[in-house]
Amino acid sequence: MTHMKSLKPRVEDGRSIDDYRVEEHIGHLLRRAHQRASSIFQSYMGHVQITPTQFAALTKLRDEGELSQNHLGRLTAMDPATIQGVTRRLIDRGLVQIRPDETDKRRMLLRLTDAGLQLTEDIIPFGFDITDDTLEPLSVEEQELFLRLLTKIS
């Protein structure tokens, strides 16, 4: 998935720099879509003060039970520094607990507390609403295609 950067940009199909429009650039469009999704997420989750990365961690812990921080990070596509910060905040809020792995004392295992499980189950339904509202401008067929294509490039 890593791409080597060329010292010289590729110009194919007779494209000219005069033809470039930032508003058509993939990064720009993804950023705008992300802003939309983030704003909608905040409108639903602001009252519980949960971020999208925290929501991902909570729901994955609910799905999987007990996980190492490293494994949770891989499952939620977070780098080690990010997952460490996310789990620290969730532990500090009493939503996640940590314990040493009995088979590998160097590894710590994370799981939801009772309060974490209750909160997660209370807010998961908002996840459906967030997705529905974010994709609302698209037809059902477009939504399915869009999600398939995003999955393919992720």
N, C-alpha and C positions, 0 to 999 in steps of 0.2 A: 504494500500500500504506500510505501515511501517513494516519492518521486524525486529524481535528481534534478536540480535546478540547472538549466542551461545558461551559459553566459550570454547567449543570444536568444531572444524570444522567437518562437515559431510564428511565422505569418503564412497562413494557408489560405487557399481559395481566393487569392487576390485581395484579401482584407487589408484595409488601410487603417492607420491609427485614427483617421478622421471618421471612421465608421463606428468607433468604440463609444458606447453610451453606458455610463456607470449604472444607470437605473435598469439596465438589462444584464448586468454582471451577476453571476451566480452568488458570489459572496454578499453583494448588496441585497439581493432578493431574499437570501436565506436570513440575513440579519433583520430585514424588515418583517419577515414571517416570524422570526424568533421574538421580536419586539411585540408583535400581536399576541403570540402565545403567552409570553411572560405577563403582559398586561391583563389578559383574561385569567391566567393562573392567579395573579395577585388579587383580582376582584373576587375570586372564590375562596382563596386561602389566606388572605390578609388577616382575617379575624382570628386565625389560629397561629399566625406568625410561623408558617412553614414555608420554606423555599422549595423550588422544584427539585433540587438535589436531595434535600432532606426527605421530601415526599417519595422520591425514588428509593432511597435507603430504607425508609419505614415500610413501604409496600413490599420490597424485596425480602426484608427480614420476616415480614408476615408470611410471605410465600414459602420461604426456605427454612424458617426456624432459626437455628443458630448458625452463624457464619463467622469466619475470621474477617478482620477488617480488610485484608488484602483481597479475599475472595469477593466480599461485598463490593469493593471498588471495581473489580473486573466485571461483575454482573451488572453494575449500574454505569459502566463506562466513565469512571472517575479515576483520575491519577492519584497516586498515593498521598500527596499533600492535600488534595481536595477531600478525599474520603476521610482523612484524619481529622480535618476541621469539621466536617459534617458530623462525624460520629461523636466528636468531643462535645459539640453543641447539643446533640440529642441526649448524650449521657448527662450533661449538666442540667438539662430540663427534666430529667427523670423518665425519659421515654425509652431509653435503651440502657441495658446493663451489660457489664463486661465481666468475664471470669477467665482464669487461666485454663487452657486446654489441658486435660488430664494426661493426654498422650504426648504432648509436646509443650513443656512448660514455658517455652519461649513465645508461644503463640497465644493470643488472647481471642476469646470468642465473644461475639456480640449477639444479643437477642433482645426482643422487645420486653419491656416491663408490662405489667397489667395495664398501667395508664397509657403506655405506648401502643399496646394492642387496641385498646378502646378508642383512642384518638385516631389511629390508622383506619380502623373499621368505620368510624364516623365520617372520615373525609374521603375515603375511596370513591364513594358515589359522585363527589365533585369532579373526580378525574374524568368520568364519562361526560359530564357537562362541559368541562374545559375543552375536551377534544371536539365535542359537537359544536361549541361556539366558535372555536378556532377554525374549524373546517366549514362553517356555515355558508360561506360564499360559494362553495363548490356543490355540484350535484352529487348524489350518492355514488354514481359511477366514477366521477372525478375524484372524490374522496378516496375511494378504494385504490384507484390508480396512483394517486399522489402518495399515499402511504406505502404502496408497494415500491414505487420508485425511490422514495426516501430511504426505505429499508435497504434497497439495492446499493445505494451510494454511501450508506453509513458504515 
